[in-house]
Amino acid sequence: FAILREDLELEDPPVYINHEANAITEWEKMYEKLSDYLLEVVLNALNCKDYETAMEALEEKMKVLEEEKKKAEHDIIRLETELGNKPGNKQNK
């Protein structure tokens, strides 16, 4: 969230947002007044509204990576077992 430099002199300036998926130069007006933004922040805090933070996004990504790792490990074990059972393999002699 941000307030434009030229709006800092205003009594209740608008608040802009830059979504993480957008370029750093892409800002959109999110609130017409700073007081509206601050009211929402306070109300959300009082209601214990949860926000998706960078840490939560990383934790979710880690879960996906752990699942992919387990699947890859399973595939490696399966391939090693298949290769170990091939005719001519030293383990079969």
URNOR-V172381 format. One record per pair of residues at least 12 apart in sequence whose C-alpha atoms are under 8 Angstrom apart, sorted by the first residue. I is the first residue (numbers start at 1). J is the second residue. D is the distance in whole Angstrom. If there is no record, write none. Layout:
i: <I I>
j: <J J>
d: <D D>
This chain:
i: <1 1 1 1 2 2 2 3 3 4 12 12 12 13 13 13 14 14 14 14 14 14 15 15 15 15 15 15 15 16 16 16 16 17 17>
j: <15 16 17 18 15 16 17 15 16 16 33 34 35 32 33 34 29 30 31 32 33 34 29 30 31 32 33 34 37 28 29 30 31 29 30>
d: <7 5 4 7 6 5 6 5 6 8 5 5 7 7 5 6 7 8 6 4 4 6 6 6 5 7 6 6 7 5 4 5 7 6 6>
